[in-house]
Amino acid sequence: MKIKHVMTKDPTCCVPSDTAQRAAKIMREEDTGVVPIIENEHSRKVIGIVTDRDLCMNVVAEGRDSRTTQVHESMTTTVVSCSPQDSVDKATELMRENQIRRIPVVDEQHQLVGIVAMADMVGRADLRTTETHETLKTVSAPTSEPSKPRARSRKSA
């Protein structure tokens, strides 16, 4: 099965200058834990991703004002993405390798066209039970280390 069959199409996103509060409101309204960050509304090129954990650790825990803190200050800039034509197996492997649960879906021009979550694949795709279990176990394993994309973003900052 291909990602285009299980992804959420056209997710709501932010631009780097949007506030952390705007990203948090999107998360609440869309019932999601992640918001893709795009270069601008015209290009829709994905340049980062912000998670509920990013906002909690980098805004709330630091005592910063979510109404004035811009999302580029807490987003992860190393983005693991996939194509609508990729297989569900490939996305599952990316999640397992990078310890992530959600992946932006981009077209050939790197424009955001969707997002796929572990929950989407479990609910809509025919995944093998052992594969699902192993992926979930890997991405959910407690660790003192950040996810691989978040760690790479911090090193390049």
C-alpha positions in Angstrom: 0.0 0.0 0.0 1.2 3.5 -0.8 1.5 6.5 1.6 -1.0 8.5 -0.6 -3.7 6.0 0.5 -3.2 6.5 4.2 -1.9 10.0 4.7 -3.8 13.1 5.9 -3.9 15.4 2.9 -3.0 19.1 3.1 -2.2 19.4 6.8 -2.4 22.9 8.5 1.1 24.3 8.8 3.0 27.3 10.1 5.7 29.6 8.6 8.8 30.3 10.7 7.6 33.7 12.0 4.3 32.3 13.4 4.1 32.1 17.1 4.4 29.1 19.3 0.8 29.9 20.5 -0.5 29.6 16.9 1.2 26.2 16.5 -0.3 25.0 19.8 -3.8 26.2 18.7 -3.4 24.3 15.5 -2.5 21.2 17.5 -5.5 21.6 19.7 -7.9 22.3 16.8 -6.6 19.6 14.5 -6.0 17.0 17.3 -2.4 16.5 16.3 0.9 16.6 18.0 2.9 18.0 15.2 2.8 21.0 12.8 4.9 21.2 9.7 6.8 24.4 9.2 6.9 25.7 5.6 9.2 28.3 4.0 6.2 30.3 2.9 2.6 29.8 1.7 3.6 30.0 -2.0 6.4 27.5 -2.0 5.0 25.2 0.8 8.5 23.8 1.0 9.0 22.0 4.3 11.9 23.5 6.3 11.1 22.2 9.8 8.6 20.5 12.1 7.4 21.5 15.6 6.0 18.9 18.0 4.0 19.3 21.2 7.2 18.2 22.9 9.2 20.9 21.2 6.8 23.5 22.5 6.7 22.1 26.0 10.5 21.7 26.4 11.6 24.9 24.5 8.8 27.3 25.3 6.8 26.4 28.4 9.6 24.8 30.4 11.9 27.7 29.6 9.3 30.2 30.8 9.1 31.9 27.4 6.0 33.7 26.2 4.1 31.6 23.6 2.5 34.7 22.2 5.9 36.2 21.2 8.1 33.2 20.7 8.3 32.3 17.0 8.1 28.6 16.0 11.5 28.8 14.2 13.0 29.1 17.7 11.8 25.7 18.8 11.3 23.7 15.6 13.3 20.7 14.5 15.1 21.6 11.2 16.2 18.1 10.2 13.0 16.8 8.5 12.5 13.2 7.6 10.0 13.0 4.8 8.5 10.6 2.3 6.7 10.7 -1.0 3.1 9.9 -1.6 4.3 7.1 -3.9 6.4 5.5 -1.1 5.2 2.3 0.4 3.8 2.1 3.9 6.7 -0.3 4.7 9.2 2.4 3.7 7.5 5.0 6.0 7.4 2.4 8.8 11.1 1.8 8.4 11.8 5.6 8.5 9.8 5.9 11.7 11.7 3.0 13.3 15.2 4.3 12.2 14.5 7.9 13.3 12.4 7.2 16.4 9.6 9.3 15.1 5.8 8.8 14.8 4.9 11.3 12.1 6.4 12.1 8.7 5.6 14.9 6.4 4.7 13.8 2.8 6.3 15.9 0.1 6.1 15.9 -3.7 9.0 16.1 -6.2 9.4 19.9 -5.5 9.6 19.2 -1.7 6.1 20.9 -1.3 4.0 19.6 1.6 1.1 17.5 0.3 0.3 15.5 3.5 1.4 13.9 6.7 1.4 10.3 7.8 1.3 9.2 11.4 1.9 5.8 12.9 -1.8 5.8 13.8 -2.8 6.4 10.2 -0.9 3.3 9.1 -2.2 1.2 11.9 -5.7 2.3 11.2 -5.8 2.4 7.4 -3.0 0.1 6.1 -2.7 -3.7 6.3 0.4 -3.8 8.5 1.8 -7.0 9.9 1.2 -7.2 13.7 4.9 -7.9 14.5 6.1 -5.0 12.3 3.7 -2.6 13.9 4.7 -3.8 17.4 8.4 -3.5 16.7 8.1 0.0 15.2 5.9 1.2 18.1 8.3 -0.3 20.6 11.3 1.3 18.9 9.8 4.8 18.6 8.4 4.7 22.1 11.4 3.4 23.9 12.4 5.7 26.8 15.7 7.4 26.2 17.6 10.4 27.5 18.5 11.2 23.9 16.4 13.3 21.5 15.0 11.7 18.3 17.6 11.5 15.6 16.1 14.4 13.5 15.9 16.6 16.7 19.5 15.7 17.6 20.8 16.5 14.1 18.9 19.9 14.2 20.5 20.8 17.5 24.0 20.0 16.2 23.6 22.2 13.1 22.1 25.1 15.1 
